[in-house]
Amino acid sequence: MNAQGTPGIGAVLRTFHPNFVRYPFGKRDLRRWFLPSGVPPSEDDYTLTGFVCTQSLFLHIPKAAGTSVAQNLYGNLAGGHRVIGEYQRVMQKSALDRMFTFTFVRNPWDRAFSAYNFLKAGGWPAADAEYTERFLADCSSFEQFVNDILPQDVAREKVHFLPMAHFLKGLDGQWFGFDFVGRFERFAQDFEIVRQKVNPAAKVTHRNITSGTEKRDYRSAYTPEMIEIVSDLYAQDIKALGYSFEGFEDRYPVRA
């Protein structure tokens, strides 16, 4: 069964809790997530079929190459921007334990710069228009955004600015033990590892790149004061994932 196939109902029931089959994530039905009218999902659909078919689970952190990962490996947007705890709630523990679980993380200073540019350019209009109008319409620069807007708690409630810890911590409040944590900073190398595990036939094409910003070094966009603000706001991510303003050390929290 390939990444874009349709899993049998037996595979679905062995993977998910019975309540999820009736009320997945509280609002969508089984056909929406697994049997979309008998038609293979498009690359812009959200569906969990790929997870079941490949026995893998990708946790998509916003602005960390997640769209490229999902669409290249699964042929669609998979589960979207969900936290690991949501998957823990709806999946059988034994099924989740069997799956190859992975995610990609990104330098917090680079991620904030990318998210700002993505939203300033319009983002996904249907989903991001309200935020853009409220926080970015009168914002003239990234410096103004970091100094005056990002420190506001309500501004960081937008999914693109939530700390990576928000997505990576499980129901017990601890960092989830992923089988693999890839780095945006070495995407080609790390994507090859997950490609071999999940879908060896997948090709690498980059998706959802904000025009005009993909080649700019984020470090040139920061003043010392801005560096400190982001350091304070995302201190947990920086410490746990080994990031500094200039780069990273390879580590991920390990349970005692």
C-alpha positions as CSV (number, residue, x, y, z in Angstrom):
1,M,0.0,0.0,0.0
2,N,1.5,3.3,-1.0
3,A,1.5,6.7,0.7
4,Q,-1.4,7.9,-1.3
5,G,-3.6,4.8,-1.1
6,T,-6.8,4.2,0.8
7,P,-6.3,2.1,4.0
8,G,-8.9,-0.6,4.7
9,I,-11.3,-0.1,7.6
10,G,-9.5,-2.8,9.5
11,A,-6.3,-0.8,9.4
12,V,-8.1,2.3,10.5
13,L,-9.8,0.6,13.4
14,R,-6.5,-0.9,14.5
15,T,-4.9,2.5,14.5
16,F,-7.4,4.9,16.0
17,H,-9.6,4.8,19.1
18,P,-13.3,4.0,18.3
19,N,-14.5,7.4,19.4
20,F,-12.2,9.0,16.8
21,V,-13.7,6.9,14.0
22,R,-17.1,8.6,14.9
23,Y,-15.8,12.1,15.9
24,P,-12.3,12.7,14.6
25,F,-10.8,15.8,16.2
26,G,-14.3,16.6,17.4
27,K,-15.8,17.7,14.1
28,R,-14.8,15.7,11.0
29,D,-16.1,12.4,9.9
30,L,-14.4,9.1,8.9
31,R,-15.1,9.7,5.2
32,R,-13.5,13.1,5.3
33,W,-10.2,11.8,6.7
34,F,-9.9,8.3,5.2
35,L,-12.3,7.7,2.4
36,P,-12.7,11.0,0.6
37,S,-15.6,10.0,-1.8
38,G,-13.4,7.3,-3.2
39,V,-11.2,10.0,-4.9
40,P,-7.5,10.1,-4.0
41,P,-6.8,13.3,-2.0
42,S,-5.2,16.2,-3.7
43,E,-2.0,17.8,-2.5
44,D,-4.0,20.5,-0.7
45,D,-6.2,18.1,1.2
46,Y,-5.9,17.2,4.8
47,T,-6.0,13.4,5.3
48,L,-4.5,10.8,7.6
49,T,-4.5,8.0,5.0
50,G,-0.8,8.4,4.4
51,F,0.0,7.8,8.1
52,V,-1.9,4.5,8.1
53,C,-0.6,3.3,4.8
54,T,3.1,4.0,5.6
55,Q,2.9,3.4,9.3
56,S,4.5,6.7,9.9
57,L,3.5,10.0,11.6
58,F,4.8,13.4,10.6
59,L,4.3,16.2,13.1
60,H,4.1,19.5,11.1
61,I,5.5,22.5,12.9
62,P,4.6,25.7,10.9
63,K,7.4,27.3,8.9
64,A,9.8,24.4,9.2
65,A,9.4,23.0,5.7
66,G,6.4,20.9,6.7
67,T,4.4,21.5,3.6
68,S,7.3,20.3,1.5
69,V,7.7,17.2,3.7
70,A,4.0,16.3,3.7
71,Q,3.3,16.9,0.1
72,N,6.4,15.1,-1.1
73,L,6.0,12.1,1.2
74,Y,2.2,11.7,1.4
75,G,1.0,13.6,-1.7
76,N,-1.2,15.9,0.5
77,L,-1.1,18.0,3.6
78,A,-1.5,15.0,6.0
79,G,-2.7,16.1,9.4
80,G,-1.8,19.8,9.2
81,H,-0.6,21.8,12.1
82,R,-1.6,19.5,15.0
83,V,0.2,19.0,18.3
84,I,1.4,15.6,19.2
85,G,-1.0,15.3,22.0
86,E,-3.9,15.3,19.6
87,Y,-2.5,12.3,17.9
88,Q,-2.0,10.6,21.3
89,R,-5.6,11.2,22.1
90,V,-7.0,9.7,18.9
91,M,-4.5,6.9,18.2
92,Q,-4.2,3.5,19.9
93,K,-1.0,3.6,21.9
94,S,0.1,0.3,20.4
95,A,-0.4,1.7,16.9
96,L,1.5,4.9,17.6
97,D,4.4,2.9,19.2
98,R,4.7,0.9,16.0
99,M,4.8,4.0,13.7
100,F,7.9,5.8,12.6
101,T,7.4,9.2,14.1
102,F,9.3,12.3,13.0
103,T,9.2,16.0,12.7
104,F,11.3,18.9,11.5
105,V,12.4,21.9,13.6
106,R,14.0,25.3,12.7
107,N,16.1,28.0,14.3
108,P,13.6,30.2,16.2
109,W,15.1,33.4,14.9
110,D,14.9,32.2,11.3
111,R,11.4,30.7,11.9
112,A,10.1,34.0,13.2
113,F,11.5,35.9,10.3
114,S,10.0,33.4,7.8
115,A,6.6,33.5,9.5
116,Y,6.5,37.3,9.4
117,N,7.4,37.4,5.7
118,F,4.9,34.7,4.9
119,L,2.0,36.5,6.7
120,K,3.1,39.9,5.5
121,A,2.9,38.6,1.9
122,G,-0.7,37.4,2.5
123,G,-0.2,33.9,3.9
124,W,-3.2,31.6,3.2
125,P,-5.8,34.3,2.6
126,A,-8.8,32.4,4.0
127,A,-7.0,31.5,7.2
128,D,-4.6,34.4,7.8
129,A,-6.4,37.5,6.6
130,E,-7.8,38.5,10.0
131,Y,-4.4,38.2,11.7
132,T,-2.7,40.1,8.9
133,E,-5.2,42.9,9.1
134,R,-5.1,43.2,12.9
135,F,-1.3,42.9,13.4
136,L,0.5,43.5,10.2
137,A,-1.5,46.1,8.1
138,D,0.2,49.0,9.9
139,C,3.5,47.2,10.6
140,S,6.2,48.7,8.4
141,S,9.1,46.4,9.1
142,F,10.2,43.2,10.7
143,E,12.0,45.2,13.3
144,Q,8.8,46.9,14.3
145,F,7.0,43.6,14.5
146,V,9.6,42.0,16.8
147,N,10.0,45.1,19.0
148,D,6.3,46.0,19.4
149,I,4.0,43.2,18.3
150,L,5.6,39.8,18.9
151,P,6.0,40.4,22.6
152,Q,2.2,40.6,22.9
153,D,0.8,37.3,24.1
154,V,-2.2,37.6,21.7
155,A,0.1,38.1,18.7
156,R,1.9,34.8,19.5
157,E,-1.3,32.8,19.6
158,K,-1.1,32.6,15.8
159,V,-0.1,29.1,14.9
160,H,3.0,30.3,13.0
161,F,4.4,32.0,16.1
162,L,3.6,29.4,18.7
163,P,6.7,27.9,20.3
164,M,7.8,24.5,18.9
165,A,7.4,23.1,22.3
166,H,3.7,23.7,22.0
167,F,3.7,21.0,19.2
168,L,6.3,18.7,20.5
169,K,5.2,18.1,24.1
170,G,2.8,15.2,24.7
171,L,-0.2,14.8,26.9
172,D,2.1,14.2,29.9
173,G,3.7,17.6,29.4
174,Q,7.0,16.0,28.4
175,W,8.8,16.3,25.1
176,F,7.6,13.4,22.9
177,G,10.1,10.7,22.0
178,F,10.2,11.1,18.2
179,D,12.1,8.5,16.2
180,F,13.7,11.2,14.2
181,V,14.0,15.0,14.5
182,G,15.1,16.6,11.2
183,R,16.6,20.1,10.9
184,F,15.4,22.7,8.4
185,E,19.1,23.8,8.3
186,R,20.1,20.6,6.6
187,F,16.8,19.8,5.0
188,A,18.2,17.8,2.0
189,Q,20.2,15.4,4.2
190,D,17.5,14.9,6.8
191,F,14.7,14.6,4.3
192,E,16.6,11.8,2.6
193,I,16.6,9.8,5.8
194,V,12.8,10.1,6.3
195,R,12.2,9.5,2.5
196,Q,13.9,6.2,2.7
197,K,11.8,5.2,5.8
198,V,8.4,6.5,4.6
199,N,8.2,6.7,0.8
200,P,11.4,5.8,-1.1
201,A,9.7,6.8,-4.4
202,A,9.2,10.4,-3.2
203,K,10.9,13.3,-5.0
204,V,12.2,16.5,-3.3
205,T,10.5,19.7,-4.4
206,H,10.2,22.7,-2.2
207,R,6.7,24.0,-1.5
208,N,5.1,27.0,0.2
209,I,8.2,29.3,-0.1
210,T,7.6,33.0,0.4
211,S,8.7,34.8,-2.7
212,G,11.7,37.1,-2.4
213,T,12.8,36.0,1.1
214,E,14.0,32.4,0.7
215,K,17.6,33.4,-0.1
216,R,17.9,36.2,2.5
217,D,20.0,35.3,5.6
218,Y,17.7,35.9,8.6
219,R,20.7,37.2,10.6
220,S,20.8,40.3,8.5
221,A,17.3,41.2,9.7
222,Y,18.1,41.4,13.4
223,T,19.5,44.0,15.7
224,P,21.0,43.0,19.1
225,E,17.8,44.1,20.8
226,M,15.7,42.0,18.5
227,I,17.9,39.0,19.1
228,E,17.3,39.3,22.8
229,I,13.6,39.6,22.4
230,V,13.3,36.4,20.4
231,S,15.7,34.7,22.8
232,D,13.5,35.4,25.7
233,L,10.2,34.5,24.0
234,Y,11.4,31.2,22.7
235,A,13.9,30.3,25.4
236,Q,12.4,26.8,25.9
237,D,12.8,25.9,22.2
238,I,16.3,27.4,22.0
239,K,17.5,25.4,25.1
240,A,15.8,22.1,24.4
241,L,16.6,22.0,20.7
242,G,20.2,23.2,20.9
243,Y,19.8,26.5,18.9
244,S,21.7,29.7,19.1
245,F,21.3,32.8,16.9
246,E,24.2,31.5,14.7
247,G,23.3,27.8,14.5
248,F,22.6,24.7,16.5
249,E,24.0,21.7,18.4
250,D,22.4,18.4,17.6
251,R,20.2,17.5,20.6
252,Y,16.6,16.8,21.5
253,P,15.2,16.3,25.0
254,V,15.5,12.7,26.2
255,R,13.2,11.3,28.9
256,A,14.9,10.3,32.1
